[in-house]
Amino acid sequence: MDMGRESRWEKDAMTVEIVFALVTAVALAAAVFALALALVLAFGVSGSVRHGVLEGGVVVGSAAGVWRLVRVLRRFDVQRRMGR
């Protein structure tokens, strides 16, 4: 095995971590948007307020998803560099 090259186990671990990060990011984004949608439906909001709340749900959900993705991948990189 060459020094500086990842082993097959490390590549597989990296792939699993990337998929985990993507799935949890999408789930978090969907949950945040679902919360905004539930608020709109529960309170019977209509018109421009409804549009604004749903757009806000998309923006906040997307930001939460990106935050989760970056957080998981950074944590994995730190642990990988420490040799865990």
C-alpha positions as CSV (number, residue, x, y, z in Angstrom):
1,M,0.0,0.0,0.0
2,D,1.4,3.4,-0.9
3,M,1.6,6.1,1.7
4,G,-0.7,9.0,0.9
5,R,-3.3,7.0,-0.8
6,E,-6.5,6.0,0.8
7,S,-7.3,2.4,1.4
8,R,-10.5,0.8,0.1
9,W,-11.9,1.0,3.6
10,E,-11.3,4.7,3.8
11,K,-12.9,5.3,0.4
12,D,-15.9,3.3,1.5
13,A,-16.1,5.2,4.8
14,M,-15.9,8.5,2.9
15,T,-18.7,7.4,0.5
16,V,-21.0,6.3,3.4
17,E,-20.4,9.6,5.2
18,I,-21.2,11.6,2.1
19,V,-24.4,9.7,1.5
20,F,-25.3,10.1,5.2
21,A,-24.7,13.8,5.0
22,L,-26.8,14.2,1.9
23,V,-29.7,12.2,3.2
24,T,-29.8,13.9,6.6
25,A,-29.5,17.3,5.0
26,V,-32.4,16.6,2.7
27,A,-34.5,15.3,5.6
28,L,-33.7,18.4,7.7
29,A,-34.6,20.7,4.8
30,A,-37.8,18.8,4.2
31,A,-38.8,18.9,7.9
32,V,-38.2,22.7,8.0
33,F,-40.3,23.3,4.9
34,A,-43.0,20.9,6.2
35,L,-43.2,23.0,9.4
36,A,-43.7,26.1,7.4
37,L,-46.4,24.4,5.3
38,A,-48.1,23.1,8.4
39,L,-48.2,26.6,9.8
40,V,-49.8,27.9,6.6
41,L,-52.4,25.1,6.6
42,A,-53.1,25.3,10.3
43,F,-53.8,29.0,10.4
44,G,-55.5,29.2,7.0
45,V,-53.1,31.8,5.7
46,S,-53.7,33.0,2.2
47,G,-52.4,35.5,-0.4
48,S,-49.0,37.1,-0.2
49,V,-48.5,36.0,3.4
50,R,-48.9,32.4,2.4
51,H,-46.4,32.9,-0.4
52,G,-44.0,34.7,1.9
53,V,-44.2,32.0,4.6
54,L,-43.6,29.2,2.1
55,E,-40.7,31.0,0.5
56,G,-39.3,31.6,3.9
57,G,-39.6,27.9,4.6
58,V,-37.7,27.1,1.4
59,V,-34.9,29.5,2.2
60,V,-34.6,28.5,5.9
61,G,-34.9,24.8,5.0
62,S,-32.2,25.1,2.3
63,A,-29.9,26.9,4.7
64,A,-30.5,24.3,7.4
65,G,-29.8,21.5,4.9
66,V,-26.5,23.1,3.7
67,W,-25.5,23.7,7.3
68,R,-26.1,20.0,8.1
69,L,-24.2,18.9,5.1
70,V,-21.2,21.0,5.9
71,R,-21.3,20.1,9.6
72,V,-21.3,16.4,9.0
73,L,-18.5,16.5,6.3
74,R,-16.3,18.8,8.4
75,R,-16.7,16.5,11.5
76,F,-15.8,13.5,9.4
77,D,-12.7,15.3,8.0
78,V,-11.5,16.3,11.4
79,Q,-11.9,12.7,12.7
80,R,-10.2,11.3,9.6
81,R,-7.2,13.6,10.1
82,M,-7.0,12.6,13.8
83,G,-6.9,9.0,12.7
84,R,-10.2,7.8,14.2
